Amino acid sequence: MAEGLTRQQLYDRIRASSKEEFILEEMTRLGFWTKNTAMPSPSEMLIRREGELRRELNKLMEEKHRYRHREQMLNEIRKQRMEAAKAKRAATKLRNEEKRKEKAAKWAIEKEKNIVYLGEEVSAGLNKVLSDEAKLRAAGLPIYHDGAALAEAMGITLGKLRFLSFDRKVATVTHYKRFYIPKKSGGRRLISAPMPQLKAAQYWILENILYKVKHSDAAHGFVPGKSIVTNAANHVGQDIVINIDLRDFFPTVAYNRVKGMFCNLGYSEQVSTILGLLCTEPEMEPVNLDGKDYHVATSARHLPQGAPCSPAITNIICYKLDRRFEGLARRFNYTYTRYADDMTFSAKEAAANDAGKLIWGVKQVVKEEGFVVHPDKLKVMRKGDKREVTGVVVNEKLSIDRETLRKFRALLHQISVSGIEGKQWGKGNIVSSIEGYINYVQMVKPEAGQQLKTKWQVLLGRTDIKSQTRASSTGQIVIPPVVPPAQDSGETGEKPWWDVM
């Protein structure tokens, strides 16, 4: 037996070559066979050649055996590959899951600190959080660089600010209560009154930002210290008065324009985006699907009629329009004022011949500023006509339309005789309309207005009128509590903050 080899190893060596080659190698190793290095002997060559051939034969036999079970071999190969691929996928899935969890954790932390997404089409500039401090300071505006600072100043959480400003095409909640009121000219007007939380946020924006922005001297609508009376006073005693209204005033002011306004004030794009979203809203259509209510956007975002911020924003956006109209008025010797979307030009007789040129210029400016003149509300009142500006007669002095005032006094007399049941004033709730008209008269003619108010309060104090008033209120169109009813005249007078068209 070969030195150091076990029996099994000995058998393996013999099978790997041949018995004769193994014996030759062992005899050579032990010195019984002299090794001829120059030229091997024929017998030695034959033995080694036989061993090589046997090894090749064994290899061929192994190949034959393997190909005999080719399908099994391929199946085993496929199985091995599938197992390897499965293991690789599992490892990849585990790594991706770990990355996802890590990313989600980072995202949650980031959302707690900042606003990074507010909707598909409005989030592009939320990464820009640097406001122009010098510009804001010069305008006397508060400085906020990002949503976190804005939320802190408003006294709400960042999550609440995100909820109120998030842009949703389809939502299960709505931030507005929508209802219709009758128009003085016929038809109905949609009012979008914000819910309490959004309404509080909009009033904060109004008081802390919008009211601090400079507006033109020509603007009188929804400006502290100004009213329809201050607006009309500029046109008393003029020989020609031209009234021009803008069509779809609020819907014309889109979200991008509102956001751009805040950017121009100096606020960062993140803050401007949030403020723009808080102040705008698309038209929403209620839809019920599988027993669940949804609100689907049917238009682009714009200023809603009914939000407290909308009038102040239009005053700021119309600053350039007012300046251009002031220049146009000076050119033709006219006086110009604007109350929301009602624009008024007036002049003496000498400038009346230029009315056509003035109106043409006004239409061009309105078009260039992105608005549309209402074709049915362009009125030219000349000497000899009853000239009115925002419901106030301005022929010789500020006064009330006598015929309307006479009818109102007759109404109060009829109510005192037979009660309020069956009576009508304006197109809305009769109580709100009466109180609105009295407030209007009191603004223009304080003494006459106070007399009407005293008489109305006496009527309200009567038991029969009280009961009939409650019954009447249930049968008429009632303006919801979010709208101050005392400001709606029902005929003419000071417009409420939600009524500018």
C-alpha positions in Angstrom: 0.0 0.0 0.0 1.3 3.4 -0.9 2.9 5.2 2.0 0.5 7.5 3.9 -2.6 6.6 1.8 -5.8 5.1 3.1 -7.5 2.3 1.3 -10.2 4.7 -0.1 -7.5 7.1 -1.4 -5.7 4.2 -3.0 -8.9 3.1 -4.8 -9.5 6.7 -5.9 -6.0 7.0 -7.4 -6.3 3.7 -9.3 -9.8 4.7 -10.7 -8.3 8.1 -11.7 -5.7 6.4 -14.0 -5.1 2.6 -14.2 -3.8 -0.1 -12.0 -0.7 -0.5 -14.2 0.1 3.2 -14.1 -0.3 3.3 -10.4 2.0 0.3 -10.0 4.6 1.9 -12.3 4.5 5.2 -10.3 4.9 3.3 -7.0 7.7 1.0 -8.3 9.5 4.1 -9.6 9.0 5.9 -6.3 10.4 2.9 -4.4 13.4 2.4 -6.7 12.3 -0.9 -8.3 11.9 0.8 -11.7 14.7 2.9 -13.0 13.3 6.2 -14.4 14.8 7.1 -17.8 14.6 10.8 -18.0 16.1 11.0 -21.5 13.8 8.5 -23.3 11.2 6.5 -21.4 11.0 2.8 -22.3 8.3 1.5 -24.6 6.5 -0.3 -21.7 6.5 2.8 -19.6 5.1 4.9 -22.4 2.4 2.4 -23.1 1.4 2.3 -19.5 1.2 6.1 -19.2 -0.6 6.4 -22.5 -3.1 3.8 -21.3 -3.7 5.9 -18.2 -4.3 9.1 -20.2 -6.8 7.3 -22.4 -8.5 5.8 -19.4 -8.9 9.3 -17.9 -10.3 10.7 -21.1 -12.7 7.8 -21.3 -13.8 8.3 -17.7 -14.4 12.0 -18.5 -16.5 11.1 -21.6 -18.5 8.6 -19.5 -19.2 11.3 -17.0 -20.3 13.7 -19.7 -22.5 11.0 -21.2 -24.0 10.3 -17.8 -24.7 14.0 -17.2 -26.4 14.5 -20.7 -28.5 11.4 -20.1 -30.3 13.4 -17.4 -30.2 16.8 -19.2 -33.8 17.8 -18.3 -33.2 17.1 -14.7 -29.9 19.0 -14.8 -31.6 22.0 -16.4 -34.4 21.9 -13.8 -31.8 21.9 -11.1 -30.0 24.8 -12.7 -33.3 26.7 -13.0 -34.2 25.9 -9.4 -30.9 27.1 -8.2 -31.2 30.4 -10.2 -34.7 31.0 -9.0 -33.7 30.4 -5.4 -30.8 32.8 -5.9 -33.1 35.4 -7.5 -35.7 35.0 -4.8 -33.1 35.5 -2.2 -31.8 38.6 -4.0 -35.3 40.0 -4.3 -36.0 39.4 -0.7 -32.7 41.2 0.3 -33.6 44.1 -2.1 -37.1 44.3 -0.7 -35.7 44.4 2.8 -33.3 47.2 1.9 -36.0 49.1 0.1 -38.3 48.7 3.1 -35.7 50.0 5.4 -35.0 52.9 3.1 -38.8 53.6 2.9 -39.2 53.6 6.6 -36.1 55.9 7.0 -37.5 58.2 4.3 -41.0 58.2 5.9 -39.5 59.0 9.3 -37.5 61.9 7.8 -40.6 63.1 6.0 -42.7 63.0 9.2 -40.0 65.0 11.0 -39.9 67.5 8.1 -43.7 67.9 8.0 -43.6 68.7 11.7 -41.1 71.5 11.1 -42.2 72.9 7.7 -44.8 72.8 4.9 -43.3 70.8 2.0 -46.4 69.9 0.0 -49.8 71.5 -0.5 -51.1 69.9 -3.7 -50.1 68.7 -7.1 -50.0 72.0 -9.0 -49.1 74.5 -6.2 -46.1 73.0 -4.5 -43.3 73.9 -6.9 -42.0 76.9 -5.0 -42.4 75.7 -1.4 -38.7 75.2 -1.0 -38.1 79.0 -1.4 -38.3 80.4 2.1 -36.5 83.7 2.0 -38.6 86.9 2.2 -37.4 90.3 1.2 -37.1 91.8 4.7 -36.1 95.3 3.5 -39.1 95.5 1.2 -41.5 94.2 3.9 -40.1 96.5 6.6 -40.4 99.5 4.2 -44.1 98.7 3.7 -44.7 98.3 7.4 -45.6 94.6 6.9 -44.8 91.7 9.3 -41.9 89.5 8.3 -42.5 85.8 7.8 -40.1 83.5 5.9 -41.9 80.2 6.0 -45.1 78.5 7.0 -43.9 77.7 10.5 -43.4 81.4 11.3 -46.8 82.2 9.7 -48.6 79.5 11.7 -47.0 80.7 15.0 -48.1 84.3 14.2 -51.6 83.2 13.4 -51.8 81.2 16.7 -52.5 77.9 15.0 -50.5 74.7 14.5 -48.6 74.0 11.4 -50.9 71.0 10.7 -53.9 73.2 10.9 -52.4 75.8 8.5 -51.6 72.9 6.1 -55.2 71.6 6.4 -56.7 75.0 5.7 -54.5 75.8 2.7 -54.2 72.3 1.0 -55.3 72.3 -2.6 -57.6 69.3 -3.3 -59.3 68.5 -6.6 -61.6 66.0 -4.8 -62.2 66.4 -1.1 -64.5 64.9 1.6 -64.6 68.3 3.4 -65.2 71.8 2.3 -64.0 75.1 3.9 -67.0 77.1 2.5 -70.7 77.2 2.9 -72.2 78.0 -0.4 -75.7 79.5 -1.0 -77.5 81.8 -3.4 -79.0 85.3 -2.9 -81.2 87.2 -5.4 -79.6 89.8 -7.5 -81.1 93.3 -7.7 -81.0 93.0 -11.5 -82.5 89.5 -11.5 -81.1 86.0 -11.2 -79.1 84.6 -8.4 -75.6 85.2 -7.0 -73.5 82.5 -5.5 -72.0 83.4 -2.1 -69.1 81.3 -0.7 -68.9 82.1 3.0 -65.9 80.6 4.7 -66.3 78.2 7.7 -65.3 79.5 11.1 -61.7 78.3 11.1 -60.8 79.5 7.6 -62.8 82.7 8.3 -60.7 83.4 11.3 -57.5 82.9 9.3 -58.7 85.2 6.6 -59.6 87.9 9.1 -56.1 87.6 10.5 -54.6 88.1 7.0 -56.9 91.1 6.5 -56.0 92.8 9.7 -52.3 92.0 9.8 -51.3 92.2 6.2 -53.9 93.5 3.7 -55.1 96.6 5.6 -51.5 97.7 5.9 -50.8 97.7 2.2 -51.2 101.1 0.5 -54.1 101.4 -1.9 -55.0 104.2 -4.3 -56.9 107.3 -3.2 -59.6 106.4 -5.8 -60.6 103.2 -3.9 -63.5 103.6 -1.6 -65.0 100.1 -1.3 -64.1 98.1 1.8 -61.5 100.6 2.9 -61.5 101.6 6.6 -63.0 105.1 7.0 -64.5 105.2 3.5 -68.0 104.2 2.2 -70.5 104.7 -0.6 -71.0 108.2 0.8 -67.3 109.2 0.5 -67.3 107.6 -3.0 -70.4 109.5 -4.2 -69.3 112.8 -2.6 -66.6 113.2 -5.3 -69.2 113.5 -8.0 -71.8 115.9 -6.5 -72.9 118.6 -8.9 -71.2 117.2 -12.0 -72.9 117.6 -15.4 -72.0 114.1 -16.7 -71.6 110.9 -14.7 -70.4 107.6 -16.2 -70.8 104.4 -14.3 -68.9 101.3 -15.4 -69.0 97.8 -13.8 -66.6 94.9 -14.2 -68.1 91.5 -15.1 -67.3 88.4 -12.9 -65.0 90.6 -10.8 -63.8 88.0 -8.2 -63.7 85.0 -10.5 -61.4 87.0 -12.8 -58.8 87.2 -10.1 -57.1 83.8 -10.2 -54.9 82.1 -7.6 -51.7 82.8 -9.5 -52.5 86.5 -9.5 -53.2 86.5 -5.7 -50.0 84.6 -5.1 -48.0 87.0 -7.3 -49.5 89.9 -5.3 -48.0 88.5 -2.0 -44.7 87.8 -3.7 -44.6 91.4 -5.0 -45.2 92.6 -1.4 -41.9 90.9 -0.5 -43.0 87.5 1.0 -41.2 84.3 0.1 -42.7 81.9 -2.4 -43.7 79.5 0.4 -45.5 82.2 2.4 -47.1 83.6 -0.7 -48.3 80.2 -1.8 -49.9 79.6 1.6 -51.5 83.0 1.7 -52.7 82.7 -1.9 -54.3 79.3 -1.1 -56.0 80.6 2.1 -57.6 83.4 0.1 -58.8 81.5 -3.0 -61.1 78.6 -3.7 -62.3 76.8 -6.8 -66.0 76.2 -7.6 -67.0 72.9 -6.0 -69.6 70.4 -7.1 -71.1 68.0 -4.4 -71.0 64.4 -5.6 -72.3 61.3 -3.8 -70.5 58.1 -4.6 -71.3 54.8 -2.9 -73.1 56.6 -0.1 -70.2 59.0 0.6 -70.2 62.7 -0.1 -67.4 64.3 -2.0 -66.7 67.9 -3.2 -65.2 68.0 -6.8 -63.5 71.1 -8.1 -65.0 72.4 -11.3 -62.9 75.5 -11.9 -59.5 77.0 -11.3 -58.9 78.7 -7.9 -60.0 82.3 -7.7 -61.2 84.9 -5.1 -64.5 83.7 -3.7 -67.3 86.1 -3.3 -68.1 85.9 0.4 -64.6 85.8 1.8 -63.5 88.8 3.9 -60.1 89.0 2.2 -61.4 89.2 -1.4 -62.4 92.9 -1.5 -59.1 94.1 0.1 -57.1 91.9 -2.3 -58.9 93.4 -5.3 -58.1 96.9 -4.0 -54.4 96.0 -4.0 -54.5 94.3 -7.3 -56.4 97.2 -8.8 -53.8 99.7 -7.6 -52.2 100.0 -11.1 -55.6 100.1 -12.8 -56.7 103.0 -10.5 -53.5 104.9 -11.2 -54.0 104.5 -15.0 -57.7 105.6 -14.7 -56.6 108.6 -12.6 -54.2 109.6 -15.4 -56.9 109.0 -18.0 -59.4 111.1 -16.0 -56.9 114.0 -15.6 -56.3 113.9 -19.4 -60.0 114.6 -20.1 -60.7 116.7 -17.0 -62.8 114.0 -15.3 -63.0 112.9 -11.6 -62.5 109.2 -11.0 -63.4 106.9 -8.0 -63.9 103.2 -7.6 -66.1 101.2 -5.2 -65.1 97.5 -5.6 -66.1 96.8 -9.2 -68.1 100.0 -9.7 -66.0 102.7 -11.5 -67.3 106.2 -11.8 -66.1 109.1 -13.9 -67.7 112.6 -13.7 -67.0 116.0 -15.2 -68.5 119.4 -16.0 -70.3 120.1 -19.3 -67.1 121.3 -21.0 -65.6 117.8 -20.8 -68.8 115.9 -21.9 -67.8 115.8 -25.5 -64.8 113.6 -24.6 -67.0 110.9 -23.0 -66.6 108.6 -26.0 -62.9 108.8 -26.0 -62.8 108.3 -22.2 -65.0 105.2 -22.4 -62.8 103.8 -25.2 -59.7 104.3 -23.1 -61.3 102.8 -20.1 -62.1 99.6 -22.0 -58.6 99.3 -23.3 -57.1 99.7 -19.8 -59.6 97.2 -18.3 -58.7 94.6 -21.0 -54.9 95.1 -20.4 -55.4 94.7 -16.7 -57.1 91.4 -17.1 -60.7 92.4 -16.4 -63.9 92.6 -18.5 -66.3 95.5 -18.7 -69.9 94.4 -18.1 -71.7 95.5 -21.3 -75.1 95.8 -19.6 -73.9 98.1 -16.7 -72.3 100.9 -18.6 -74.4 104.0 -17.9 -73.9 107.6 -19.0 -76.0 110.1 -17.1 -76.1 113.7 -18.3 -77.4 117.0 -17.1 -81.2 116.7 -16.6 -81.0 113.0 -15.6 -81.1 111.6 -12.1 -77.4 110.9 -11.6 -76.6 108.2 -9.1 -73.3 106.9 -7.8 -73.3 103.6 -5.8 -77.0 104.2 -5.1 -76.6 107.8 -3.9 -78.2 110.7 -5.9 -75.5 113.3 -6.6 -77.3 115.9 -8.8 -76.9 118.9 -6.5 -76.1 117.3 -3.1 -75.9 113.8 -1.6 -79.5 112.6 -1.3 -81.8 109.7 -1.4 -84.0 108.7 -4.3 -87.3 110.4 -3.3 -89.6 107.8 -4.9 -87.9 104.9 -3.2 -87.9 106.7 0.2 -91.6 107.5 -0.2 -92.4 103.8 -0.9 -90.4 102.8 2.1 -92.3 105.1 4.4 -95.5 103.8 3.0 -94.3 100.3 3.7 -93.7 101.1 7.4 -97.1 102.7 7.6 -98.7 99.6 6.1 -96.8 97.4 8.6 -98.0 99.6 11.5 -101.6 99.1 10.3 -101.8 95.5 9.3 -98.6 93.9 10.3 -95.6 92.6 8.4 -97.3 89.5 7.0 -97.6 89.6 3.2 -95.3 92.6 2.8 -92.2 92.7 0.6 -89.2 94.9 0.4 -86.3 94.1 -1.9 -85.7 90.5 -2.9 -84.4 88.9 0.2 -85.6 88.5 3.8 -87.9 91.5 4.5 -86.5 92.2 8.0 -82.9 92.2 6.8 -83.9 94.3 3.7 -85.7 96.9 5.8 -82.8 97.3 8.3 -80.3 97.5 5.5 -82.3 100.3 3.8 -82.6 102.2 7.1 -78.8 101.9 7.6 -78.3 103.2 4.1 -80.5 106.2 4.6 -78.8 106.9 7.9 -75.4 107.0 6.2 -76.6 109.5 3.5 -79.1 111.5 5.6 -78.4 110.9 9.3 -81.5 112.7 10.6 -84.0 111.0 8.2 -82.3 107.6 8.8 -82.6 108.0 12.6 -86.3 108.8 12.3 -86.9 105.7 10.3 -84.8 103.6 12.7 -86.8 104.9 15.7 -90.1 104.1 14.0 -88.9 100.6 13.0 -87.8 99.8 16.5 -91.2 100.9 17.8 -92.9 98.5 15.3 -90.5 95.7 16.3 -91.5 96.2 19.9 -95.2 95.4 19.2 -96.2 91.9 20.1 -98.2 91.3 16.9 -95.3 92.5 14.7 -92.8 90.3 16.7 -94.8 87.1 16.0 -95.4 88.0 12.4 -91.7 88.8 11.9 -90.7 85.4 13.1 -93.3 83.7 10.8 -92.1 85.9 7.9 -88.5 85.0 8.5 -89.2 81.3 7.9 -90.9 81.9 4.6 -88.3 84.1 3.0 -84.8 83.7 1.8 -82.7 84.0 4.9 -79.1 85.0 4.7 -77.0 82.7 7.0 -75.4 84.1 10.2 -72.0 84.3 8.5 -73.3 87.3 6.5 -74.1 90.5 8.4 -77.8 90.9 7.4 -78.0 94.5 8.6 -75.7 95.6 5.8 -77.9 94.3 3.0 -80.2 97.0 1.8 -82.3 94.9 -0.5 -82.6 98.0 -2.8 -79.7 100.4 -2.7 -77.1 101.6 -0.3 -73.9 100.4 1.4 -73.0 97.0 0.0 -72.2 94.2 2.4 -68.6 92.9 2.3 -69.6 89.9 0.3 -71.6 91.7 -2.4 -69.5 93.5 -4.9 -71.2 92.7 -8.2 
